[in-house]
Amino acid sequence: MEPTHQIVHDPTTLGAHLRRLRQSRQITIESLASRVALSKGYISLVESGKRTPHWLTLMKVLHALNETLCSFLTWGGNIPLPKEGIRFGREQVILIAGSEPDEWGLVPNADSEGYTWILTPHRPGMQSEVIRFRLPPRSAWTPELLTLPAYGTLFGLEGEALLELEVEEEQRDEFTIGKGEVLQFDCNRPHRFRNYTDIPAEILLTIAPAVF
């Protein structure tokens, strides 16, 4: 079995790929910084390979450039392109955080550390990406609220997680998603996932960008 593909860790390669993408979209650093609420200096440091962004930050930047994370990592990481009609298994997942599954599908420290995988290596014409993530007890998936120009569909695989959707400052809508349940929401609204229980929770998230 081929190894699981991991996020591009070399900051120079990642930064150069991001710069090429931004320039191909004819977007200035100033404009991009304004779109994602980051400083021009920080984006310059990322593009020059002097900073490695958290995957959450990278995802927000890419969506602002009308690009998916799976597309960026597929092309940037030289991941073999899947063919239409061909199913892919755990050896093709893109590892974002945590550990990869072994040949029996077991993940070391999954219940204590959690994990995040992209299940969909990009292919031409693809307009969505599927992310699978596991939340340890009493934990959050991301350290801050996430906003994407997209729509999300959740499917509960295990346990129970909480989706927080910000309405106004200090005010949020909350929805629980349990095993076998489906929930759709607008990713344009600042949101975050939390596991408020004492057992792990696992979610399948399909992101369908609104602008691609």
C-alpha positions as CSV (number, residue, x, y, z in Angstrom):
1,M,0.0,0.0,0.0
2,E,1.3,3.5,-0.9
3,P,1.8,5.9,2.0
4,T,-0.8,8.4,2.9
5,H,-0.1,11.8,1.4
6,Q,0.7,14.6,3.9
7,I,0.3,18.3,3.8
8,V,3.2,20.2,2.2
9,H,5.6,20.8,5.1
10,D,8.4,22.5,3.2
11,P,7.6,26.2,3.6
12,T,9.6,27.3,0.6
13,T,7.6,25.0,-1.7
14,L,4.3,25.9,-0.2
15,G,5.1,29.6,-0.4
16,A,6.2,29.5,-4.0
17,H,3.1,27.5,-4.9
18,L,0.9,30.0,-3.1
19,R,2.5,33.0,-4.9
20,R,2.1,31.4,-8.3
21,L,-1.6,30.8,-7.5
22,R,-2.2,34.3,-6.3
23,Q,-0.5,35.8,-9.3
24,S,-2.4,33.6,-11.7
25,R,-5.6,35.0,-10.2
26,Q,-4.2,38.5,-10.7
27,I,-4.8,39.4,-7.1
28,T,-2.3,41.6,-5.2
29,I,-1.0,40.8,-1.7
30,E,-2.8,43.8,-0.4
31,S,-6.2,42.7,-1.8
32,L,-5.7,39.1,-0.5
33,A,-4.7,40.3,2.9
34,S,-7.9,42.4,3.1
35,R,-10.1,39.5,2.1
36,V,-8.7,37.1,4.8
37,A,-8.1,39.7,7.5
38,L,-4.3,39.0,7.6
39,S,-1.4,41.5,7.3
40,K,0.4,42.0,4.0
41,G,3.6,41.3,5.9
42,Y,2.4,37.9,7.0
43,I,1.3,36.8,3.6
44,S,4.7,38.0,2.2
45,L,6.5,35.9,4.8
46,V,4.4,32.8,3.8
47,E,5.1,33.3,0.1
48,S,8.8,33.7,0.8
49,G,8.9,30.5,2.8
50,K,9.7,32.3,6.1
51,R,6.4,31.3,7.8
52,T,4.4,28.1,7.6
53,P,0.7,28.8,8.1
54,H,-1.7,26.6,10.1
55,W,-3.8,24.6,7.8
56,L,-6.9,26.5,8.8
57,T,-5.2,29.8,7.8
58,L,-4.1,28.2,4.5
59,M,-7.6,27.0,3.8
60,K,-9.1,30.5,4.3
61,V,-6.4,32.0,2.0
62,L,-7.0,29.4,-0.7
63,H,-10.8,29.8,-0.7
64,A,-10.3,33.6,-1.0
65,L,-8.3,32.7,-4.2
66,N,-11.2,30.5,-5.5
67,E,-9.2,27.4,-4.8
68,T,-9.8,24.3,-2.7
69,L,-7.3,22.9,-0.1
70,C,-7.4,19.5,-1.8
71,S,-6.6,21.0,-5.2
72,F,-3.7,23.0,-3.8
73,L,-2.2,20.1,-2.0
74,T,-2.7,17.7,-4.9
75,W,-0.8,19.9,-7.3
76,G,1.7,21.2,-4.8
77,G,2.5,17.8,-3.3
78,N,2.6,15.9,-6.6
79,I,-0.2,13.6,-5.5
80,P,-1.3,11.3,-8.3
81,L,-4.5,12.5,-9.9
82,P,-7.5,10.2,-9.4
83,K,-9.4,9.2,-12.5
84,E,-13.1,9.8,-12.8
85,G,-15.1,6.7,-11.7
86,I,-12.2,5.2,-9.7
87,R,-12.7,4.8,-6.0
88,F,-9.9,5.7,-3.6
89,G,-9.1,4.2,-0.2
90,R,-7.3,5.2,2.9
91,E,-3.9,5.1,1.1
92,Q,-4.9,8.2,-0.9
93,V,-6.1,10.4,1.9
94,I,-4.3,13.7,2.4
95,L,-3.2,14.0,6.1
96,I,-3.7,17.4,7.5
97,A,-3.4,16.8,11.3
98,G,-2.9,13.7,13.6
99,S,-1.8,10.3,12.3
100,E,-2.6,8.3,9.2
101,P,-4.4,4.9,9.3
102,D,-2.3,1.8,9.2
103,E,-3.0,-1.2,6.9
104,W,-5.8,-2.4,9.2
105,G,-7.4,1.1,9.3
106,L,-6.4,1.8,12.9
107,V,-5.1,5.3,13.8
108,P,-2.6,5.7,16.7
109,N,-3.8,8.0,19.5
110,A,-6.9,8.8,17.6
111,D,-9.1,9.2,20.7
112,S,-6.6,11.4,22.5
113,E,-5.2,13.5,19.6
114,G,-7.8,13.3,16.9
115,Y,-7.1,13.7,13.2
116,T,-8.1,15.6,10.1
117,W,-7.9,14.0,6.6
118,I,-9.0,15.2,3.2
119,L,-10.6,12.2,1.4
120,T,-10.7,13.7,-2.0
121,P,-7.5,14.2,-4.0
122,H,-8.3,16.8,-6.6
123,R,-9.1,16.1,-10.2
124,P,-9.9,18.6,-13.0
125,G,-13.5,19.8,-12.8
126,M,-13.9,18.8,-9.2
127,Q,-15.9,21.4,-7.2
128,S,-16.1,20.0,-3.7
129,E,-13.9,18.4,-1.1
130,V,-14.6,15.9,1.6
131,I,-13.0,16.2,5.0
132,R,-13.1,13.6,7.8
133,F,-12.1,14.7,11.3
134,R,-12.1,13.1,14.7
135,L,-12.5,15.2,17.9
136,P,-11.2,13.9,21.3
137,P,-13.5,14.5,24.3
138,R,-13.9,18.1,25.3
139,S,-12.1,19.6,22.4
140,A,-12.6,21.9,19.4
141,W,-11.7,21.2,15.8
142,T,-10.2,24.6,15.1
143,P,-8.8,27.2,17.6
144,E,-10.8,30.0,16.0
145,L,-14.0,30.5,14.0
146,L,-13.8,29.5,10.4
147,T,-15.4,31.3,7.4
148,L,-15.5,30.0,3.9
149,P,-17.4,31.0,0.7
150,A,-19.1,27.7,0.6
151,Y,-21.8,25.4,1.8
152,G,-21.3,22.5,4.1
153,T,-23.0,19.1,4.6
154,L,-22.2,17.2,7.8
155,F,-22.7,13.5,8.4
156,G,-22.1,12.1,11.9
157,L,-20.0,9.0,12.0
158,E,-19.5,8.6,15.8
159,G,-20.4,10.3,19.0
160,E,-21.9,13.8,19.1
161,A,-20.5,17.2,18.2
162,L,-21.7,20.7,18.4
163,L,-21.7,23.2,15.5
164,E,-21.6,26.8,16.6
165,L,-22.7,29.4,14.1
166,E,-22.0,33.0,15.0
167,V,-25.0,35.4,14.7
168,E,-23.6,38.5,16.2
169,E,-20.7,39.2,18.5
170,E,-21.2,37.1,21.7
171,Q,-24.3,35.4,20.2
172,R,-24.4,32.1,18.4
173,D,-26.8,29.5,17.0
174,E,-25.9,25.9,18.2
175,F,-26.7,22.6,16.5
176,T,-25.8,19.1,17.6
177,I,-24.9,16.4,15.1
178,G,-25.0,12.8,16.2
179,K,-24.2,9.4,14.6
180,G,-26.1,8.9,11.4
181,E,-27.5,12.4,11.3
182,V,-27.1,14.9,8.5
183,L,-26.9,18.7,8.8
184,Q,-26.4,21.4,6.1
185,F,-25.2,24.9,6.8
186,D,-23.8,28.1,5.2
187,C,-20.0,28.1,5.7
188,N,-20.0,31.9,5.1
189,R,-21.2,32.3,8.6
190,P,-18.3,32.1,11.1
191,H,-18.5,28.7,12.6
192,R,-16.7,26.1,14.8
193,F,-17.1,22.5,15.8
194,R,-16.7,21.3,19.4
195,N,-17.0,18.0,21.1
196,Y,-18.6,18.8,24.5
197,T,-19.0,15.1,25.5
198,D,-16.7,12.6,27.3
199,I,-16.4,10.3,24.3
200,P,-14.7,11.0,20.9
201,A,-16.8,12.3,18.0
202,E,-16.2,11.9,14.3
203,I,-17.6,13.9,11.4
204,L,-17.6,13.8,7.6
205,L,-17.8,17.3,6.1
206,T,-18.4,18.0,2.5
207,I,-17.5,21.5,1.4
208,A,-19.1,22.7,-1.8
209,P,-17.6,26.1,-2.7
210,A,-20.1,28.7,-3.7
211,V,-17.9,30.5,-6.2
212,F,-15.9,27.8,-8.0
